[in-house]
Amino acid sequence: MAIPVNFKDVRQCKGGDLFFLHTQDSFLSWLVMYYTDSIWSHCGMFSENGQVIDQTISGGVEHDFYDYCDGKHYVAVYKLKELSDEQRDKLLSGMKSLLGPGYGWFQALVMFSRIILGAQDRPSLPICMRHWYAGV
């Protein structure tokens, strides 16, 4: 459960480390989990000093990790120990380039429609991970 006491050392996460998320009271979250065969509906990347970057329906945002520590989310943090500093910098700059508008309900609807109609395979990895690891 995402509450501050369970994530005391989150400020030690490095740029490029990942977090995975499920929002209890979100229909979209449950829909993503169902169609991706995953226990997680969302993933994002740590920036620095406890900040995270992730894509929301509003677009790419950078905010404090503790925004998710409200008792309504389940979160897992994954520290990528095998990455070099150069790889971390590359991942982080790629994510920062996605900040701002550009993802929304329409894109989510298109993705789910393609999956339901069989025009697209269900992703085996969370979508964000496939984009991030493509260049590493």
KELO-119092 format. One record per residue: residue number from 1; x, y, z of N, C-alpha, C, O in turn. Coordinates in pm, whole numbers, plus 32768, in hexadecimal, padded with zeros to 4 digits. Layout:
<recs>
    n    nX    nY    nZ   caX   caY   caZ    cX    cY    cZ    oX    oY    oZ
  NUM     X     Y     Z     X     Y     Z     X     Y     Z     X     Y     Z
...
</recs>
This chain:
<recs>
    n    nX    nY    nZ   caX   caY   caZ    cX    cY    cZ    oX    oY    oZ
    1  8056  7F8B  8000  8000  8000  8000  805A  807C  8000  80BE  8081  8048
    2  8036  80DC  7FAF  8086  8155  7FA4  8060  81B8  8012  8001  8207  8004
    3  80AC  81B1  807D  80A2  8213  80E8  8133  823A  810A  818E  81E9  80F9
    4  8148  82B5  8139  81D1  82E5  814D  822B  8289  81A0  82A1  827B  8182
    5  81F6  824B  8208  8247  81F7  825E  8282  817E  8214  82E9  8149  823C
    6  8241  8153  81A9  8273  80E1  815B  82DE  8108  80F5  831B  80B0  80B7
    7  82F5  8188  80E3  8355  81B8  807E  83B0  8223  80B9  83B9  8292  8084
    8  83F2  8201  8126  8448  8261  816C  84C6  8284  811D  84F7  82F5  8128
    9  84FB  8226  80CE  857B  823E  8089  856B  8263  7FF6  85C9  8256  7FA8
   10  84F5  828F  7FCF  84DA  82AA  7F41  8531  831B  7F0A  8549  8320  7E91
   11  8560  8374  7F5D  85B5  83E2  7F2F  863E  83AF  7F03  868B  83F9  7EC6
   12  865E  8332  7F23  86DD  82F7  7EFB  86D5  82B6  7E70  873A  8289  7E3B
   13  865E  82B1  7E37  8651  8279  7DB0  869A  82D3  7D4D  8699  834E  7D59
   14  86D9  8294  7CEC  8724  82DE  7C87  86CE  82F4  7C0B  866B  82AE  7BF5
   15  86F6  8355  7BBB  86B3  836A  7B3B  86B8  82EB  7AE9  8723  82AF  7AD8
   16  8647  82C1  7AB6  8640  8247  7A67  8603  81D2  7AB2  85D4  8173  7A74
   17  8603  81D8  7B39  85BF  8170  7B86  8529  8179  7B68  84F6  81E4  7B46
   18  84E5  810A  7B74  8459  8102  7B4A  83FB  80F1  7BC0  8422  80C4  7C2B
   19  837E  8117  7BAB  8316  80F4  7C0A  829F  80BF  7BBA  8286  80E8  7B49
   20  8257  8064  7BF8  81E0  8028  7BBD  816C  8045  7C1A  817C  8048  7C94
   21  80F7  805B  7BE0  8088  8093  7C2C  8005  8052  7C05  7FEF  802C  7B92
   22  7FAE  8048  7C67  7F22  8024  7C50  7ECD  807E  7CA8  7EE5  8087  7D21
   23  7E6C  80BE  7C6D  7E11  8116  7CB6  7D92  80C9  7CD5  7D4F  8099  7C7A
   24  7D71  80BC  7D55  7CFE  806B  7D7F  7C7A  8099  7D45  7C2A  8046  7D19
   25  7C61  811A  7D44  7BDD  814C  7D20  7BD6  8186  7C93  7B87  81E2  7C7A
   26  7C27  8152  7C38  7C28  8186  7BAF  7BFB  811A  7B4C  7C38  80B0  7B41
   27  7B90  8136  7B05  7B5F  80DA  7A9F  7BC8  80C5  7A34  7BDE  8054  7A07
   28  7C09  8131  7A0B  7C70  8127  79A4  7CE3  80CE  79D3  7D19  807F  7985
   29  7D08  80DB  7A50  7D72  8088  7A88  7D4E  7FF3  7A7F  7DA0  7FA1  7A56
   30  7CD5  7FD2  7AA6  7CA9  7F46  7A9F  7CA2  7F16  7A0F  7CC3  7EA3  79F3
   31  7C79  7F6B  79B4  7C72  7F48  7927  7CFD  7F2A  78EE  7D0F  7EC7  78A7
   32  7D5D  7F7F  790F  7DE7  7F69  78E1  7E1C  7EE5  7919  7E5A  7E97  78D1
   33  7E04  7ECB  7999  7E33  7E4F  79D6  7DF7  7DD5  7990  7E3D  7D73  7978
   34  7D78  7DDC  7972  7D35  7D6C  7930  7D70  7D52  78A6  7D91  7CE0  7885
   35  7D7D  7DBA  7856  7DA9  7DA7  77CB  7E3E  7D91  77BC  7E6B  7D64  7752
   36  7E8D  7DB0  7822  7F1C  7D95  781A  7F44  7D18  786A  7FB9  7CF6  7871
   37  7EE0  7CD6  78A6  7EFC  7C5F  78F9  7F66  7C7D  7962  7FC4  7C2F  7973
   38  7F58  7CEB  79A7  7FBB  7D16  7A07  7F76  7D3D  7A8A  7F00  7D5F  7A8B
   39  7FC1  7D38  7AF6  7F8C  7D6C  7B74  7F9F  7E02  7B7C  7F6A  7E43  7BD7
   40  7FEB  7E3B  7B1F  8007  7ECA  7B1D  7FC1  7F0B  7AA7  7FB4  7ECF  7A3D
   41  7F94  7F86  7ABA  7F50  7FCD  7A4E  7FA2  8044  7A1B  7F7E  8082  79B7
   42  800D  8062  7A5F  8056  80DC  7A3E  80E6  80CB  7A69  8103  8083  7AC9
   43  8140  810B  7A24  81CB  810E  7A4F  8205  8197  7A31  81D5  81DE  79D9
   44  826B  81B8  7A78  82AD  8238  7A66  833E  822C  7A8D  836C  81C1  7AB7
   45  8386  8299  7A7F  8415  8298  7A97  843A  8304  7AFD  8402  8372  7AFC
   46  8498  82E2  7B53  84CB  8346  7BB1  8524  83A7  7B68  856F  8382  7B0D
   47  851B  8424  7B90  8570  848D  7B5B  85E0  84A1  7BC1  863F  8452  7BC3
   48  85D9  8504  7C14  8637  8515  7C82  85EF  8550  7CFA  8586  858F  7CEC
   49  862A  853C  7D71  85F3  8571  7DEE  8562  8549  7E08  8512  859B  7E36
   50  853F  84CC  7DEA  84B8  849C  7E05  8450  84C8  7DA0  83D9  84AF  7DB4
   51  847A  8508  7D35  841E  852F  7CCA  840E  84BB  7C69  846B  846C  7C55
   52  839A  84AF  7C2D  8380  8449  7BC9  834A  8489  7B4A  8310  84F5  7B4D
   53  835E  8444  7ADC  8328  846F  7A5C  82CE  83FF  7A2B  82F7  838A  7A27
   54  8256  8421  7A05  81FD  83BC  79CD  8198  83FB  796F  8180  8474  7971
   55  815E  83A6  791E  80F9  83D1  78BF  8070  83BC  78FD  804F  834E  7929
   56  8022  8425  7900  7F99  841D  7933  7F3A  8444  78C3  7F65  8469  7855
   57  7EBD  843B  78DE  7E5B  8466  787A  7E6D  84FA  785A  7E48  8527  77ED
   58  7EA5  8546  78B6  7EBF  85D5  789F  7F3E  85EE  784E  7F53  865D  781D
   59  7F91  8589  783F  800F  8597  77F8  8083  856D  784F  8070  8533  78BA
   60  80FC  8589  7822  8174  8568  786E  8189  85CB  78DE  818C  8644  78C6
   61  8198  859A  7959  81A7  85F1  79CD  821D  85C4  7A23  8241  854E  7A25
   62  8257  8624  7A68  82BE  8608  7ACC  8288  863C  7B51  825F  86AF  7B5B
   63  8287  85E6  7BB6  824F  860C  7C37  828E  85B8  7CA4  82DE  855E  7C89
   64  826B  85D5  7D20  82A1  858F  7D93  8266  8502  7D9C  81EE  84F0  7D8C
   65  82BC  84A0  7DB6  828E  8416  7DC5  8223  840A  7E30  81C5  83BC  7E23
   66  8230  8459  7E9A  81D3  844F  7F0B  8144  8479  7EE6  80E8  8465  7F35
   67  8131  84B2  7E71  80A8  84CC  7E42  8058  844B  7E3A  7FDD  844D  7E48
   68  809D  83DB  7E24  8059  8359  7E1B  8047  8317  7EA3  8004  82B0  7EAC
   69  8081  834E  7F0C  807A  8311  7F91  8001  8344  7FDE  800D  8384  8046
   70  7F8C  8326  7FA8  7F10  8357  7FE3  7EB4  82E7  8013  7E42  8301  8038
   71  7EE7  826B  8012  7E95  81FA  803D  7E35  81C7  7FD3  7DE8  816B  7FEE
   72  7E37  8200  7F5B  7DE0  81D4  7EEE  7E2C  8189  7E82  7DF2  815B  7E20
   73  7EAF  817E  7E93  7F03  8140  7E2E  7F54  80CE  7E69  7F75  80CD  7EE0
   74  7F73  806E  7E15  7FD7  800A  7E33  804F  802B  7DDC  803F  8045  7D64
   75  80C6  802B  7E15  813D  8054  7DCD  81AF  7FF3  7DEA  81BF  7FC4  7E5B
   76  81FC  7FD6  7D84  8279  7F8C  7D93  82E7  7FDF  7D52  82D6  8015  7CE5
   77  8359  7FE7  7D96  83CD  8030  7D62  8434  7FC9  7D36  8451  7F6A  7D7E
   78  846B  7FDF  7CC0  84D0  7F84  7C8A  854D  7FD4  7C6A  854E  8028  7C10
   79  85B7  7FB9  7CB6  8636  8000  7CA2  8689  7FB5  7C3B  86A9  7F3F  7C4D
   80  86AC  7FF9  7BD0  86F9  7FBD  7B63  878E  7FC8  7B81  87CF  8028  7B59
   81  87C3  7F67  7BC6  884E  7F6A  7BF2  88B0  7F50  7B80  8924  7F78  7B89
   82  8882  7F0F  7B16  88DD  7EE8  7AAA  88F5  7F56  7A43  8945  7F43  79E7
   83  88B4  7FC8  7A51  88C4  8034  79F1  893D  808B  7A12  8957  80AA  7A86
   84  8985  80B3  79AA  89F2  8112  79BC  89B8  819E  79CA  8943  81B6  79AC
   85  8A0B  81FB  79F8  89DE  8286  7A03  89B8  82BD  797B  8959  830B  796F
   86  8A00  8296  7914  89E1  82C3  788C  8959  8290  785F  890B  82DB  7823
   87  893A  8213  787C  88B8  81DC  7857  8848  8221  78A6  87DE  823D  786F
   88  8860  823A  7925  87FC  8281  7976  87E0  830C  793D  876C  8336  7932
   89  884B  8354  7919  883B  83D9  78E0  87EB  83D4  785F  8797  842B  7846
   90  8805  836F  780D  87BE  8360  778E  8729  8345  77A4  86D4  8380  7761
   91  8709  82EC  7802  867E  82D0  7822  8637  834C  7857  85C8  836C  782F
   92  867B  8390  78B3  863F  8405  78F1  8628  8476  788D  85C0  84B8  7891
   93  8687  848D  7834  8674  84F8  77D1  8604  84D2  7770  85B9  8528  7742
   94  85F9  8451  7750  858A  8424  76FB  8503  843C  773C  84A5  8467  76FA
   95  84F9  841F  77BE  847B  8436  7804  845D  84CA  7811  83EA  84F4  7802
   96  84C3  851B  782C  84AC  85AB  7839  847E  85E8  77B4  8438  864E  77B3
   97  84A6  85AB  7745  847B  85DE  76C3  83E6  85C5  76AC  83AA  8602  7653
   98  83A9  856D  76FC  831A  854E  76EE  82C2  85A0  774C  8248  858D  774E
   99  82FF  85FA  7799  82AF  864D  77F3  8254  86AA  77A3  827A  86DD  773A
  100  81DD  86BF  77D7  817E  8716  7794  810A  86C6  7759  8101  864D  776E
  101  80B1  870A  7710  803E  86C4  76D7  8069  8663  766B  80DA  8668  763A
  102  8010  860B  7646  8030  85B0  75DA  7FF5  8526  75EC  7FF4  84D6  758F
  103  7FC4  8508  7663  7F84  8489  767B  7F01  84A8  76C0  7EFC  84FD  7718
  104  7E99  8466  7698  7E19  8485  76D5  7DB6  8414  76C3  7DDA  83A4  769C
  105  7D3A  8432  76DF  7CD1  83CD  76D7  7CC5  8394  764B  7CAC  831C  763B
  106  7CD6  83E5  75E5  7CC8  83B4  755C  7D2F  8347  753F  7D0C  82DF  7508
  107  7DAD  835F  7563  7E15  82FB  754C  7DF9  827C  759A  7E0E  820E  7567
  108  7DCA  8289  7617  7DA8  8213  7667  7D36  81C6  7625  7D39  814B  761F
  109  7CD2  820C  75F3  7C61  81CB  75B1  7C8C  8182  7532  7C5F  8113  7518
  110  7CE3  81C0  74E5  7D16  8180  746B  7D62  8100  748E  7D4E  8098  744E
  111  7DB8  8107  74F4  7E05  8091  751B  7DA8  801F  7546  7DB9  7FAE  751A
  112  7D47  803D  759B  7CEC  7FD4  75CA  7C95  7FA0  755A  7C77  7F28  7556
  113  7C6A  7FF6  7500  7C19  7FC9  748E  7C67  7F68  7437  7C31  7F03  740A
  114  7CE6  7F86  741E  7D3A  7F2F  73CC  7D4E  7EA7  7411  7D4F  7E40  73CE
  115  7D5E  7EA7  7494  7D6F  7E29  74DD  7CEE  7DD8  74D8  7CF2  7D60  74BC
  116  7C7D  7E18  74F3  7BFC  7DD3  74F5  7BDB  7D99  746C  7BA7  7D2A  7463
  117  7BF9  7DE3  7401  7BDB  7DB6  737A  7C42  7D55  7342  7C33  7D22  72D4
  118  7CAC  7D3C  738F  7D12  7CDD  7363  7D77  7D17  7302  7DC5  7CCD  72C7
  119  7D78  7D9B  72F1  7DD7  7DD9  7295  7E5E  7DF1  72D6  7EBE  7E18  7293
  120  7E68  7DDA  7356  7EE5  7DEF  739F  7EED  7D85  740C  7E8B  7D6B  7452
  121  7F62  7D48  741A  7F76  7CE7  7485  7F74  7D2D  750B  7F96  7DA3  7517
  122  7F4C  7CE2  756F  7F55  7D16  75F6  7FE8  7D27  7618  8037  7CCC  75FE
  123  800F  7D97  7651  809C  7DAA  7671  80CA  7D4A  76DD  8082  7D30  773D
  124  8144  7D15  76CD  817A  7CBA  7732  81C6  7D07  779E  81D9  7CD4  780C
  125  81F1  7D7F  777F  8230  7DD8  77E0  81DB  7E55  77EA  819A  7E7B  7789
  126  81DB  7E96  785E  8196  7F16  7863  81C8  7F71  77F3  823F  7F70  77D3
  127  8170  7FBB  77B9  8190  800D  7744  8207  8068  775C  825C  8076  7705
  128  820E  80A5  77D1  827D  8102  77EB  8302  80BA  77E7  8364  80F2  77B6
  129  830A  803F  7819  8388  7FF7  781A  83B7  7FD9  778D  842F  7FDF  7772
  130  835C  7FB7  7733  8384  7F9A  76A9  83C2  8015  7668  8423  8009  761D
  131  838B  808B  7682  83C0  8106  7648  8447  8129  7687  84A3  8151  7640
  132  8453  811B  770B  84CE  8142  774E  8542  80E9  7729  85B0  811B  7713
  133  852C  8067  7722  859A  800B  770A  85BF  8002  7677  8626  7FC6  7656
  134  8571  803A  7620  858F  8033  7591  8616  8071  756F  865B  8042  7514
  135  863C  80D8  75B7  86B7  811E  7596  872D  80FC  75EE  8799  8135  75DB
  136  871C  80A2  764D  8789  8083  76AB  87DF  8011  7675  8840  7FEA  76B6
</recs>
